[in-house]
Amino acid sequence: MDDTLRHQIDLAAFPADVQVTHVPGPGVVLRATREGRGLELQVTPDAQRIYGEGPALSAALAQLKQAAAQGLPDAHADGSFERLVFIGD
């Protein structure tokens, strides 16, 4: 994860028990986890191009933070997590 993305994650101020990581995938895939629960949010390259990389990632982080506050879904039986996709219009 590059320093700029790590800085944006830090600025989003997730609860201390929520881990946010950048995982491999098309575009930027962010994963928020806590105690075996989690959610991924994929920001497609089109979304980054249309909305701008910074604003698109900021919106993705805000959505993940809201999901963490409401309660992250359980992991799937295979250990994967539900994934939301932020696309460009």
Biopython code that builds the backbone (N, CA, C, O; Angstrom):
import numpy as np
from Bio.PDB.StructureBuilder import StructureBuilder

atoms = [
    (1, "MET", "N", (0.862, -1.170, 0.000)),
    (1, "MET", "CA", (0.000, 0.000, 0.000)),
    (1, "MET", "C", (0.909, 1.234, 0.000)),
    (1, "MET", "O", (1.881, 1.308, 0.752)),
    (2, "ASP", "N", (0.574, 2.186, -0.849)),
    (2, "ASP", "CA", (1.419, 3.373, -0.888)),
    (2, "ASP", "C", (1.083, 4.311, 0.273)),
    (2, "ASP", "O", (0.039, 4.189, 0.914)),
    (3, "ASP", "N", (1.995, 5.245, 0.523)),
    (3, "ASP", "CA", (1.850, 6.152, 1.670)),
    (3, "ASP", "C", (0.614, 7.034, 1.566)),
    (3, "ASP", "O", (-0.012, 7.337, 2.582)),
    (4, "THR", "N", (0.247, 7.455, 0.350)),
    (4, "THR", "CA", (-0.916, 8.321, 0.177)),
    (4, "THR", "C", (-2.194, 7.595, 0.570)),
    (4, "THR", "O", (-3.040, 8.161, 1.263)),
    (5, "LEU", "N", (-2.341, 6.353, 0.136)),
    (5, "LEU", "CA", (-3.520, 5.572, 0.481)),
    (5, "LEU", "C", (-3.549, 5.307, 1.991)),
    (5, "LEU", "O", (-4.606, 5.416, 2.613)),
    (6, "ARG", "N", (-2.412, 4.963, 2.579)),
    (6, "ARG", "CA", (-2.353, 4.732, 4.028)),
    (6, "ARG", "C", (-2.758, 6.002, 4.775)),
    (6, "ARG", "O", (-3.451, 5.933, 5.790)),
    (7, "HIS", "N", (-2.332, 7.150, 4.278)),
    (7, "HIS", "CA", (-2.679, 8.433, 4.902)),
    (7, "HIS", "C", (-4.186, 8.677, 4.812)),
    (7, "HIS", "O", (-4.795, 9.120, 5.785)),
    (8, "GLN", "N", (-4.793, 8.394, 3.656)),
    (8, "GLN", "CA", (-6.240, 8.560, 3.515)),
    (8, "GLN", "C", (-6.991, 7.642, 4.474)),
    (8, "GLN", "O", (-7.993, 8.046, 5.065)),
    (9, "ILE", "N", (-6.518, 6.425, 4.630)),
    (9, "ILE", "CA", (-7.141, 5.490, 5.563)),
    (9, "ILE", "C", (-7.028, 6.027, 6.990)),
    (9, "ILE", "O", (-7.996, 5.994, 7.749)),
    (10, "ASP", "N", (-5.860, 6.515, 7.345)),
    (10, "ASP", "CA", (-5.666, 7.079, 8.685)),
    (10, "ASP", "C", (-6.580, 8.273, 8.924)),
    (10, "ASP", "O", (-7.138, 8.417, 10.012)),
    (11, "LEU", "N", (-6.737, 9.130, 7.920)),
    (11, "LEU", "CA", (-7.596, 10.311, 8.054)),
    (11, "LEU", "C", (-9.069, 9.938, 8.204)),
    (11, "LEU", "O", (-9.841, 10.691, 8.797)),
    (12, "ALA", "N", (-9.459, 8.790, 7.677)),
    (12, "ALA", "CA", (-10.862, 8.356, 7.780)),
    (12, "ALA", "C", (-11.241, 8.022, 9.219)),
    (12, "ALA", "O", (-12.427, 7.964, 9.544)),
    (13, "ALA", "N", (-10.265, 7.804, 10.075)),
    (13, "ALA", "CA", (-10.477, 7.590, 11.515)),
    (13, "ALA", "C", (-11.452, 6.448, 11.814)),
    (13, "ALA", "O", (-12.481, 6.640, 12.462)),
    (14, "PHE", "N", (-11.107, 5.276, 11.333)),
    (14, "PHE", "CA", (-11.895, 4.084, 11.649)),
    (14, "PHE", "C", (-11.743, 3.769, 13.130)),
    (14, "PHE", "O", (-10.747, 4.156, 13.741)),
    (15, "PRO", "N", (-12.716, 3.072, 13.718)),
    (15, "PRO", "CA", (-12.554, 2.632, 15.107)),
    (15, "PRO", "C", (-11.257, 1.823, 15.257)),
    (15, "PRO", "O", (-10.823, 1.156, 14.318)),
    (16, "ALA", "N", (-10.656, 1.889, 16.424)),
    (16, "ALA", "CA", (-9.361, 1.242, 16.652)),
    (16, "ALA", "C", (-9.377, -0.263, 16.388)),
    (16, "ALA", "O", (-8.351, -0.829, 16.011)),
    (17, "ASP", "N", (-10.516, -0.917, 16.578)),
    (17, "ASP", "CA", (-10.577, -2.367, 16.385)),
    (17, "ASP", "C", (-10.894, -2.783, 14.950)),
    (17, "ASP", "O", (-11.037, -3.975, 14.676)),
    (18, "VAL", "N", (-11.004, -1.835, 14.042)),
    (18, "VAL", "CA", (-11.264, -2.131, 12.630)),
    (18, "VAL", "C", (-9.955, -1.970, 11.853)),
    (18, "VAL", "O", (-9.311, -0.922, 11.903)),
    (19, "GLN", "N", (-9.582, -3.021, 11.140)),
    (19, "GLN", "CA", (-8.390, -3.002, 10.301)),
    (19, "GLN", "C", (-8.804, -2.728, 8.861)),
    (19, "GLN", "O", (-9.714, -3.376, 8.344)),
    (20, "VAL", "N", (-8.149, -1.780, 8.215)),
    (20, "VAL", "CA", (-8.436, -1.487, 6.807)),
    (20, "VAL", "C", (-7.159, -1.739, 6.021)),
    (20, "VAL", "O", (-6.102, -1.182, 6.317)),
    (21, "THR", "N", (-7.285, -2.592, 5.012)),
    (21, "THR", "CA", (-6.140, -2.941, 4.185)),
    (21, "THR", "C", (-6.494, -2.807, 2.713)),
    (21, "THR", "O", (-7.663, -2.803, 2.328)),
    (22, "HIS", "N", (-5.457, -2.699, 1.909)),
    (22, "HIS", "CA", (-5.581, -2.677, 0.451)),
    (22, "HIS", "C", (-5.251, -4.089, -0.010)),
    (22, "HIS", "O", (-4.177, -4.607, 0.297)),
    (23, "VAL", "N", (-6.160, -4.711, -0.741)),
    (23, "VAL", "CA", (-5.946, -6.089, -1.202)),
    (23, "VAL", "C", (-5.872, -6.111, -2.720)),
    (23, "VAL", "O", (-6.410, -5.221, -3.378)),
    (24, "PRO", "N", (-5.212, -7.118, -3.287)),
    (24, "PRO", "CA", (-5.117, -7.203, -4.746)),
    (24, "PRO", "C", (-6.484, -7.323, -5.400)),
    (24, "PRO", "O", (-7.402, -7.948, -4.868)),
    (25, "GLY", "N", (-6.587, -6.718, -6.546)),
    (25, "GLY", "CA", (-7.820, -6.791, -7.321)),
    (25, "GLY", "C", (-7.811, -5.713, -8.381)),
    (25, "GLY", "O", (-6.920, -4.865, -8.396)),
    (26, "PRO", "N", (-8.791, -5.734, -9.267)),
    (26, "PRO", "CA", (-8.865, -4.689, -10.287)),
    (26, "PRO", "C", (-9.221, -3.351, -9.647)),
    (26, "PRO", "O", (-10.090, -3.286, -8.778)),
    (27, "GLY", "N", (-8.567, -2.310, -10.065)),
    (27, "GLY", "CA", (-8.779, -1.002, -9.443)),
    (27, "GLY", "C", (-8.161, -1.008, -8.058)),
    (27, "GLY", "O", (-7.069, -1.542, -7.862)),
    (28, "VAL", "N", (-8.849, -0.421, -7.107)),
    (28, "VAL", "CA", (-8.403, -0.404, -5.713)),
    (28, "VAL", "C", (-9.451, -1.156, -4.905)),
    (28, "VAL", "O", (-10.633, -0.812, -4.936)),
    (29, "VAL", "N", (-9.017, -2.179, -4.185)),
    (29, "VAL", "CA", (-9.915, -2.950, -3.334)),
    (29, "VAL", "C", (-9.495, -2.718, -1.882)),
    (29, "VAL", "O", (-8.369, -3.025, -1.490)),
    (30, "LEU", "N", (-10.410, -2.176, -1.102)),
    (30, "LEU", "CA", (-10.177, -1.905, 0.315)),
    (30, "LEU", "C", (-10.985, -2.898, 1.128)),
    (30, "LEU", "O", (-12.141, -3.179, 0.810)),
    (31, "ARG", "N", (-10.377, -3.428, 2.178)),
    (31, "ARG", "CA", (-11.053, -4.406, 3.036)),
    (31, "ARG", "C", (-11.042, -3.898, 4.475)),
    (31, "ARG", "O", (-9.988, -3.583, 5.029)),
    (32, "ALA", "N", (-12.230, -3.823, 5.068)),
    (32, "ALA", "CA", (-12.367, -3.477, 6.484)),
    (32, "ALA", "C", (-12.742, -4.752, 7.220)),
    (32, "ALA", "O", (-13.698, -5.427, 6.836)),
    (33, "THR", "N", (-11.998, -5.096, 8.283)),
    (33, "THR", "CA", (-12.273, -6.308, 9.040)),
    (33, "THR", "C", (-12.264, -6.019, 10.537)),
    (33, "THR", "O", (-11.604, -5.104, 11.030)),
    (34, "ARG", "N", (-13.039, -6.858, 11.232)),
    (34, "ARG", "CA", (-13.062, -6.822, 12.695)),
    (34, "ARG", "C", (-13.594, -8.169, 13.166)),
    (34, "ARG", "O", (-14.706, -8.559, 12.810)),
    (35, "GLU", "N", (-12.812, -8.874, 13.959)),
    (35, "GLU", "CA", (-13.241, -10.107, 14.618)),
    (35, "GLU", "C", (-13.943, -11.103, 13.689)),
    (35, "GLU", "O", (-15.046, -11.559, 13.993)),
    (36, "GLY", "N", (-13.318, -11.442, 12.566)),
    (36, "GLY", "CA", (-13.888, -12.428, 11.655)),
    (36, "GLY", "C", (-14.991, -11.914, 10.750)),
    (36, "GLY", "O", (-15.560, -12.672, 9.963)),
    (37, "ARG", "N", (-15.287, -10.659, 10.856)),
    (37, "ARG", "CA", (-16.296, -10.033, 9.999)),
    (37, "ARG", "C", (-15.569, -9.073, 9.066)),
    (37, "ARG", "O", (-14.459, -8.629, 9.360)),
    (38, "GLY", "N", (-16.199, -8.758, 7.948)),
    (38, "GLY", "CA", (-15.528, -7.831, 7.052)),
    (38, "GLY", "C", (-16.345, -7.491, 5.823)),
    (38, "GLY", "O", (-17.387, -8.085, 5.545)),
    (39, "LEU", "N", (-15.832, -6.519, 5.106)),
    (39, "LEU", "CA", (-16.463, -6.041, 3.884)),
    (39, "LEU", "C", (-15.377, -5.478, 2.986)),
    (39, "LEU", "O", (-14.466, -4.793, 3.452)),
    (40, "GLU", "N", (-15.477, -5.769, 1.703)),
    (40, "GLU", "CA", (-14.553, -5.196, 0.729)),
    (40, "GLU", "C", (-15.295, -4.197, -0.144)),
    (40, "GLU", "O", (-16.483, -4.358, -0.426)),
    (41, "LEU", "N", (-14.590, -3.182, -0.557)),
    (41, "LEU", "CA", (-15.154, -2.209, -1.479)),
    (41, "LEU", "C", (-14.143, -1.996, -2.599)),
    (41, "LEU", "O", (-13.013, -1.565, -2.367)),
    (42, "GLN", "N", (-14.575, -2.307, -3.813)),
    (42, "GLN", "CA", (-13.725, -2.164, -4.997)),
    (42, "GLN", "C", (-14.054, -0.851, -5.688)),
    (42, "GLN", "O", (-15.212, -0.578, -6.003)),
    (43, "VAL", "N", (-13.037, -0.047, -5.920)),
    (43, "VAL", "CA", (-13.178, 1.190, -6.682)),
    (43, "VAL", "C", (-12.593, 0.894, -8.062)),
    (43, "VAL", "O", (-11.386, 0.704, -8.208)),
    (44, "THR", "N", (-13.459, 0.858, -9.066)),
    (44, "THR", "CA", (-13.009, 0.499, -10.411)),
    (44, "THR", "C", (-12.139, 1.604, -11.013)),
    (44, "THR", "O", (-12.226, 2.762, -10.606)),
    (45, "PRO", "N", (-11.298, 1.236, -11.988)),
    (45, "PRO", "CA", (-10.508, 2.254, -12.676)),
    (45, "PRO", "C", (-11.396, 3.330, -13.312)),
    (45, "PRO", "O", (-11.022, 4.503, -13.322)),
    (46, "ASP", "N", (-12.568, 2.951, -13.841)),
    (46, "ASP", "CA", (-13.478, 3.947, -14.425)),
    (46, "ASP", "C", (-13.957, 4.938, -13.369)),
    (46, "ASP", "O", (-14.041, 6.136, -13.643)),
    (47, "ALA", "N", (-14.269, 4.463, -12.180)),
    (47, "ALA", "CA", (-14.704, 5.361, -11.110)),
    (47, "ALA", "C", (-13.588, 6.331, -10.747)),
    (47, "ALA", "O", (-13.836, 7.516, -10.524)),
    (48, "GLN", "N", (-12.366, 5.830, -10.688)),
    (48, "GLN", "CA", (-11.230, 6.705, -10.379)),
    (48, "GLN", "C", (-11.034, 7.757, -11.464)),
    (48, "GLN", "O", (-10.727, 8.915, -11.180)),
    (49, "ARG", "N", (-11.216, 7.335, -12.709)),
    (49, "ARG", "CA", (-11.027, 8.267, -13.831)),
    (49, "ARG", "C", (-12.129, 9.321, -13.849)),
    (49, "ARG", "O", (-11.847, 10.506, -14.030)),
    (50, "ILE", "N", (-13.378, 8.905, -13.663)),
    (50, "ILE", "CA", (-14.508, 9.821, -13.762)),
    (50, "ILE", "C", (-14.570, 10.784, -12.573)),
    (50, "ILE", "O", (-14.750, 11.989, -12.752)),
    (51, "TYR", "N", (-14.421, 10.244, -11.362)),
    (51, "TYR", "CA", (-14.592, 11.071, -10.159)),
    (51, "TYR", "C", (-13.279, 11.624, -9.614)),
    (51, "TYR", "O", (-13.280, 12.523, -8.772)),
    (52, "GLY", "N", (-12.176, 11.093, -10.088)),
    (52, "GLY", "CA", (-10.869, 11.466, -9.563)),
    (52, "GLY", "C", (-10.461, 10.446, -8.513)),
    (52, "GLY", "O", (-11.293, 9.970, -7.740)),
    (53, "GLU", "N", (-9.190, 10.119, -8.490)),
    (53, "GLU", "CA", (-8.719, 9.073, -7.576)),
    (53, "GLU", "C", (-8.989, 9.432, -6.119)),
    (53, "GLU", "O", (-9.512, 8.611, -5.366)),
    (54, "GLY", "N", (-8.638, 10.645, -5.717)),
    (54, "GLY", "CA", (-8.832, 11.059, -4.325)),
    (54, "GLY", "C", (-10.290, 11.045, -3.898)),
    (54, "GLY", "O", (-10.620, 10.419, -2.890)),
    (55, "PRO", "N", (-11.183, 11.721, -4.639)),
    (55, "PRO", "CA", (-12.595, 11.706, -4.253)),
    (55, "PRO", "C", (-13.219, 10.309, -4.263)),
    (55, "PRO", "O", (-14.029, 9.993, -3.392)),
    (56, "ALA", "N", (-12.856, 9.472, -5.233)),
    (56, "ALA", "CA", (-13.414, 8.119, -5.287)),
    (56, "ALA", "C", (-12.971, 7.304, -4.073)),
    (56, "ALA", "O", (-13.779, 6.589, -3.481)),
    (57, "LEU", "N", (-11.699, 7.406, -3.700)),
    (57, "LEU", "CA", (-11.212, 6.669, -2.534)),
    (57, "LEU", "C", (-11.808, 7.221, -1.245)),
    (57, "LEU", "O", (-12.109, 6.465, -0.321)),
    (58, "SER", "N", (-11.976, 8.519, -1.184)),
    (58, "SER", "CA", (-12.598, 9.131, -0.010)),
    (58, "SER", "C", (-14.027, 8.631, 0.169)),
    (58, "SER", "O", (-14.439, 8.321, 1.286)),
    (59, "ALA", "N", (-14.781, 8.550, -0.918)),
    (59, "ALA", "CA", (-16.155, 8.044, -0.857)),
    (59, "ALA", "C", (-16.165, 6.573, -0.444)),
    (59, "ALA", "O", (-17.017, 6.159, 0.343)),
    (60, "ALA", "N", (-15.234, 5.789, -0.963)),
    (60, "ALA", "CA", (-15.148, 4.373, -0.609)),
    (60, "ALA", "C", (-14.842, 4.206, 0.875)),
    (60, "ALA", "O", (-15.453, 3.376, 1.547)),
    (61, "LEU", "N", (-13.912, 4.983, 1.380)),
    (61, "LEU", "CA", (-13.563, 4.903, 2.796)),
    (61, "LEU", "C", (-14.730, 5.327, 3.680)),
    (61, "LEU", "O", (-14.952, 4.736, 4.737)),
    (62, "ALA", "N", (-15.472, 6.339, 3.261)),
    (62, "ALA", "CA", (-16.644, 6.777, 4.028)),
    (62, "ALA", "C", (-17.690, 5.658, 4.088)),
    (62, "ALA", "O", (-18.307, 5.439, 5.130)),
    (63, "GLN", "N", (-17.887, 4.954, 2.973)),
    (63, "GLN", "CA", (-18.849, 3.843, 2.933)),
    (63, "GLN", "C", (-18.387, 2.705, 3.843)),
    (63, "GLN", "O", (-19.196, 2.128, 4.570)),
    (64, "LEU", "N", (-17.096, 2.381, 3.809)),
    (64, "LEU", "CA", (-16.573, 1.326, 4.679)),
    (64, "LEU", "C", (-16.696, 1.710, 6.153)),
    (64, "LEU", "O", (-17.022, 0.871, 6.993)),
    (65, "LYS", "N", (-16.440, 2.957, 6.455)),
    (65, "LYS", "CA", (-16.548, 3.423, 7.841)),
    (65, "LYS", "C", (-17.993, 3.318, 8.321)),
    (65, "LYS", "O", (-18.242, 2.904, 9.453)),
    (66, "GLN", "N", (-18.940, 3.687, 7.473)),
    (66, "GLN", "CA", (-20.354, 3.586, 7.820)),
    (66, "GLN", "C", (-20.727, 2.118, 8.047)),
    (66, "GLN", "O", (-21.446, 1.803, 8.996)),
    (67, "ALA", "N", (-20.249, 1.229, 7.192)),
    (67, "ALA", "CA", (-20.534, -0.199, 7.354)),
    (67, "ALA", "C", (-19.933, -0.727, 8.651)),
    (67, "ALA", "O", (-20.556, -1.537, 9.337)),
    (68, "ALA", "N", (-18.737, -0.278, 8.988)),
    (68, "ALA", "CA", (-18.109, -0.715, 10.238)),
    (68, "ALA", "C", (-18.916, -0.245, 11.442)),
    (68, "ALA", "O", (-19.041, -0.974, 12.426)),
    (69, "ALA", "N", (-19.457, 0.951, 11.372)),
    (69, "ALA", "CA", (-20.259, 1.485, 12.479)),
    (69, "ALA", "C", (-21.577, 0.725, 12.623)),
    (69, "ALA", "O", (-22.075, 0.548, 13.734)),
    (70, "GLN", "N", (-22.136, 0.279, 11.506)),
    (70, "GLN", "CA", (-23.412, -0.439, 11.523)),
    (70, "GLN", "C", (-23.234, -1.924, 11.813)),
    (70, "GLN", "O", (-24.197, -2.602, 12.170)),
    (71, "GLY", "N", (-22.031, -2.430, 11.667)),
    (71, "GLY", "CA", (-21.755, -3.844, 11.889)),
    (71, "GLY", "C", (-21.372, -4.532, 10.599)),
    (71, "GLY", "O", (-22.194, -4.656, 9.691)),
    (72, "LEU", "N", (-20.144, -4.977, 10.508)),
    (72, "LEU", "CA", (-19.666, -5.650, 9.305)),
    (72, "LEU", "C", (-20.300, -7.028, 9.179)),
    (72, "LEU", "O", (-20.561, -7.682, 10.189)),
    (73, "PRO", "N", (-20.555, -7.480, 7.942)),
    (73, "PRO", "CA", (-21.138, -8.815, 7.758)),
    (73, "PRO", "C", (-20.124, -9.914, 8.083)),
    (73, "PRO", "O", (-18.913, -9.703, 8.018)),
    (74, "ASP", "N", (-20.646, -11.089, 8.432)),
    (74, "ASP", "CA", (-19.784, -12.248, 8.679)),
    (74, "ASP", "C", (-19.031, -12.620, 7.410)),
    (74, "ASP", "O", (-19.503, -12.383, 6.298)),
    (75, "ALA", "N", (-17.851, -13.207, 7.594)),
    (75, "ALA", "CA", (-17.103, -13.742, 6.456)),
    (75, "ALA", "C", (-17.889, -14.912, 5.868)),
    (75, "ALA", "O", (-18.646, -15.575, 6.576)),
    (76, "HIS", "N", (-17.708, -15.160, 4.578)),
    (76, "HIS", "CA", (-18.311, -16.316, 3.921)),
    (76, "HIS", "C", (-17.625, -17.584, 4.430)),
    (76, "HIS", "O", (-16.551, -17.511, 5.027)),
    (77, "ALA", "N", (-18.231, -18.726, 4.200)),
    (77, "ALA", "CA", (-17.686, -20.003, 4.665)),
    (77, "ALA", "C", (-16.262, -20.251, 4.157)),
    (77, "ALA", "O", (-15.458, -20.886, 4.840)),
    (78, "ASP", "N", (-15.954, -19.747, 2.959)),
    (78, "ASP", "CA", (-14.617, -19.947, 2.391)),
    (78, "ASP", "C", (-13.606, -18.910, 2.864)),
    (78, "ASP", "O", (-12.459, -18.918, 2.415)),
    (79, "GLY", "N", (-14.016, -18.009, 3.771)),
    (79, "GLY", "CA", (-13.116, -16.991, 4.304)),
    (79, "GLY", "C", (-13.127, -15.686, 3.526)),
    (79, "GLY", "O", (-12.501, -14.713, 3.947)),
    (80, "SER", "N", (-13.824, -15.647, 2.405)),
    (80, "SER", "CA", (-13.905, -14.406, 1.624)),
    (80, "SER", "C", (-14.949, -13.483, 2.245)),
    (80, "SER", "O", (-15.709, -13.879, 3.128)),
    (81, "PHE", "N", (-14.965, -12.252, 1.764)),
    (81, "PHE", "CA", (-15.881, -11.250, 2.293)),
    (81, "PHE", "C", (-16.800, -10.723, 1.197)),
    (81, "PHE", "O", (-16.463, -10.762, 0.013)),
    (82, "GLU", "N", (-17.956, -10.236, 1.606)),
    (82, "GLU", "CA", (-18.864, -9.561, 0.681)),
    (82, "GLU", "C", (-18.108, -8.391, 0.052)),
    (82, "GLU", "O", (-17.310, -7.730, 0.716)),
    (83, "ARG", "N", (-18.367, -8.139, -1.232)),
    (83, "ARG", "CA", (-17.687, -7.042, -1.923)),
    (83, "ARG", "C", (-18.704, -6.119, -2.573)),
    (83, "ARG", "O", (-19.581, -6.558, -3.318)),
    (84, "LEU", "N", (-18.570, -4.833, -2.277)),
    (84, "LEU", "CA", (-19.323, -3.791, -2.966)),
    (84, "LEU", "C", (-18.436, -3.227, -4.057)),
    (84, "LEU", "O", (-17.213, -3.228, -3.922)),
    (85, "VAL", "N", (-19.033, -2.747, -5.133)),
    (85, "VAL", "CA", (-18.253, -2.210, -6.256)),
    (85, "VAL", "C", (-18.716, -0.796, -6.552)),
    (85, "VAL", "O", (-19.902, -0.542, -6.762)),
    (86, "PHE", "N", (-17.745, 0.130, -6.565)),
    (86, "PHE", "CA", (-17.991, 1.533, -6.892)),
    (86, "PHE", "C", (-17.567, 1.714, -8.345)),
    (86, "PHE", "O", (-16.375, 1.711, -8.655)),
    (87, "ILE", "N", (-18.545, 1.872, -9.232)),
    (87, "ILE", "CA", (-18.261, 1.961, -10.659)),
    (87, "ILE", "C", (-18.409, 3.398, -11.147)),
    (87, "ILE", "O", (-19.023, 4.232, -10.481)),
    (88, "GLY", "N", (-17.846, 3.670, -12.303)),
    (88, "GLY", "CA", (-18.063, 4.947, -12.970)),
    (88, "GLY", "C", (-19.353, 4.876, -13.760)),
    (88, "GLY", "O", (-19.698, 3.822, -14.293)),
    (89, "ASP", "N", (-20.064, 5.980, -13.841)),
    (89, "ASP", "CA", (-21.322, 5.997, -14.595)),
    (89, "ASP", "C", (-21.063, 6.174, -16.068)),
    (89, "ASP", "O", (-22.004, 6.212, -16.860)),
]
sb = StructureBuilder()
sb.init_structure("model")
sb.init_model(0)
sb.init_chain("A")
sb.init_seg("    ")
for serial, (resi, resn, name, xyz) in enumerate(atoms, 1):
    if name == "N":
        sb.init_residue(resn, " ", resi, " ")
    sb.init_atom(name, np.array(xyz, "f"), 0.0, 1.0, " ", f" {name:<3s}", serial, name[0])
structure = sb.get_structure()
